[in-house]
Amino acid sequence: MVKKIFGQAYIWLILLLMYLPILVLIAFSFTTSTNVGVWNGFSFELYPALFKNKEVMVALANTLIIAVSAAVVSTILGTLGAVGAFYSGKKFRKGYEFVNQIPVVNAEIVMALSLAIMFAALPSVIFKADLRCYWTLLIGHVVLGAPFVFISVKPKLQQMDPSLYEAAIDLGAKPHQALWKVTLPEILPGVFSGFLLAITLSLDDFIISQFTTGPGLLSAGDPKIVTLSILVQDKIKKGPIPPVLRALTTIIFILVVLGVIGVSIYRSYQAKHIKKKVRV
Amino acid sequence: MKSSKPKFALFKRKYLCIPYGLFLVMFIIIPILIIVYYAFTDDNGMPSINALVGFFTNWSKVNVLITSVFIALQTTLLCLLIGYPLAYFLADKKVNKNAVLITLFVAPMWINFVLRTGATRDLLTWMGINGGNMPYLATLIGMVQNYLPFVILPLYTTMLKLDKSQIEAAADLGANPFQVFYKSILPQSVPGIVSACTMTFMPTMSSYVISDTLSEGKITLFGNYIYLDFANNLWHDGSFMALIMLVIIGISMFLTREKGGAEQKGGKSW
């Protein structure tokens, strides 16, 4: 009993400490002061101001575009790679998996630096200056996401019944039909969680974005794609978090909470479903 | 049987790995080779060990390495001290029946990392702990705050698999709670501890936003220095430091490959 009370108190205390900075930002998103800790009276002003702030909105749009496109590319490449490697010879597969593991265990800054130096050393013909930011940024984020898609698809292939594909071929399906109609549905959960992981990593990324976009890489005067992370880092270097970003934090937090509620509903639904199946 | 479908003989499923294979070569292997190249050449492209000599004779750079290792060790240790009992309680059905709680501990990762770091900085400044007066403490708090989820997740996964009957048997046979922990629970959770350490130690050493923001530029870690070298066009020096990082990672991977196991890495894929 003592253990239960102590354990629960500990869990909630750490949870509170982990969320405290975010909760404070949220509380102060309802006042217009420049600093956290100064209360200027209750107001909703920051919220309309957030949506009118072009800089933040552009950064947000960039972040979402990069995250979705990088996740799509990562998912396609990673899934194809996982399927292909799974049916290759053992030695080749081990080597392939080893290379795939490099970006997973490597320090992000090392990957970022190596990519940035390579892009900077490439002749500008390959990447036209105005497009260069986008492509280099996209490649950086695919390097971040694709290995995790590979890792989440691999176990699904191992669980799959290998004779399913053979049966489809024997029954007259062409390889692409068999892959699309038999293999893909079997590994879909892995593909999906890989996709979500790639989006999460991309949304959260700062270091790779910083190195694969920006003036360090491009000559002065070239455009630079600013993602949310780059924008926020630029601001907090000079001073406290700008007031409008406090409002943005609140909105992101609400979305995260909705996500957590969604996950828990899905889990309890799944649990009930399994119980029913077991009873039958 | 096989001769009856000659049309498909050209296609093999293993060919599907070609696009991603090319991608891996172009954007992972070649960039790393370029770093190795830059680490051991000079501005004229001639082989040189200037970067190596420069690194080990420059006391401030060696100092950065020592500081980074020190902060990374402290962060890992603190995260383990906080995260270990937490994971234990979360996995104990008597204490916590709610599986959603673990999602809550991972959820901060969905809020932008830089925004979170800024939030921590602003709160600490409000509390009077800032880069001006306590840069080291502020950095450490920020690190623990950020890397705690990475420790909780692998530990929680291991704790779920603890052999409950062995623990009960130990207690029944007269072991006191300390002995039960030391002789039964701790050895069983070693894989989780190892993978928690690898997921905290290296990222802490190479992180640069947290130390830069929370210490207001007063504490320079390995990651900061690599960035500074790159920003100042010192590619050779930066590449050499990145190479050192790569070697340290390689060694730690080699040392932990048995105990951590590949499945523990999957713990990251919540």
Interface residues (C-beta under 8 A of the other chain):
Chain A: K3 K4 G7 Q8 Y10 I11 I14 L15 L17 M18 Y19 L20 P21 I22 V24 L25 N35 V36 G37 L77 G78 L80 G81 V83 G84 A85 F86 Y87 S88 G89 F92 Y96 V99 N100 I102 P103 V104 V105 N106 A107 E108 I109 V110 M111 L113 S114 L115 A116 I117 M118 A121 I139 V142 V143 A146 F148 F150 I151 S152 P155 Y165 I169 K174 P175 L179 S193 G194 L197 T200 L203 D204 D205 F206 I207 Q210 F211 G216 L228 S229 V232 Q233 K235 I236 K237 P240 I241 L245 L248 T249 I252 F253 V256 V257 G259 V260 V263 S264 R267
Chain B: K5 F8 F11 K12 R13 K14 Y15 L16 C17 I18 P19 Y20 G21 F23 L24 V25 F27 I28 I29 I30 P31 I32 I34 I35 Y38 I82 P85 L86 F89 L90 D92 K94 V95 N96 A99 V100 L101 T103 L104 F105 A107 P108 M109 W110 I111 N112 F113 V114 L115 R116 T117 G118 A119 T120 R121 D122 L123 T125 W126 Q145 L148 P149 T198 M202 P203 M205 S206 Y208 V209 D212 T213 G223 I226 Y227 F230 A231 W235 G238 S239 A242 M245 L246 I249 M253 K265 G266 K268 S269
